[in-house]
Amino acid sequence: MSTGFAQGNETITVELTVKEAMALGAGVRFWNQSGIAAEARHKVVERLNQKLLQESGKLDYASLGV
């Protein structure tokens, strides 16, 4: 089934702080800054949506299997 957008072989670039990368990649928790991981996830999802919308014009979440 062809969906008309990236199939996982293309790359995206997301700028994260070191703390965001640690929280997202290694699950490190910063007790005084609990929203770091959420902010990092938001940045990744935002960039992914930009990439997918750029390629397809309209994102069809049903075809993603989510």
C-alpha positions as CSV (number, residue, x, y, z in Angstrom):
1,M,0.0,0.0,0.0
2,S,1.5,3.3,-1.0
3,T,0.6,6.3,1.2
4,G,2.4,9.0,-0.7
5,F,4.7,10.1,2.1
6,A,7.9,9.0,3.8
7,Q,8.1,5.3,4.5
8,G,10.8,5.5,7.2
9,N,13.9,5.7,5.0
10,E,14.1,9.5,4.9
11,T,15.6,11.6,7.7
12,I,14.5,14.6,9.7
13,T,16.4,16.9,11.9
14,V,15.2,18.0,15.3
15,E,17.1,20.4,17.5
16,L,17.1,19.2,21.2
17,T,18.9,20.5,24.2
18,V,21.2,18.0,25.9
19,K,18.7,17.6,28.7
20,E,15.9,17.0,26.2
21,A,17.9,14.3,24.5
22,M,18.8,12.6,27.8
23,A,15.1,12.7,28.9
24,L,13.9,11.3,25.6
25,G,16.6,8.9,24.7
26,A,17.6,7.5,28.1
27,G,14.6,8.3,30.2
28,V,16.5,10.5,32.6
29,R,14.2,12.5,34.8
30,F,14.9,16.0,36.1
31,W,13.0,16.5,39.3
32,N,12.8,20.3,39.0
33,Q,12.0,20.3,35.3
34,S,9.3,17.7,34.8
35,G,8.2,18.8,31.3
36,I,11.5,18.3,29.6
37,A,10.6,14.9,28.1
38,A,7.2,16.2,27.0
39,E,8.8,19.2,25.3
40,A,11.3,16.9,23.5
41,R,8.5,14.6,22.3
42,H,6.5,17.7,21.1
43,K,9.5,18.9,19.1
44,V,9.9,15.4,17.4
45,V,6.2,15.1,16.6
46,E,6.0,18.7,15.3
47,R,8.9,18.1,13.0
48,L,7.5,14.7,11.8
49,N,4.2,16.3,11.1
50,Q,5.9,19.0,9.1
51,K,7.8,16.4,7.0
52,L,4.7,14.3,6.4
53,L,2.4,17.2,5.6
54,Q,5.1,18.6,3.3
55,E,5.2,15.4,1.3
56,S,1.6,14.4,1.2
57,G,-0.3,17.7,1.6
58,K,-2.7,15.9,4.0
59,L,-1.8,13.5,6.8
60,D,-3.9,10.4,7.0
61,Y,-3.4,9.0,10.5
62,A,-5.4,5.8,9.7
63,S,-2.8,4.8,7.1
64,L,-0.1,5.1,9.8
65,G,-1.6,2.3,11.8
66,V,-1.7,4.4,15.0
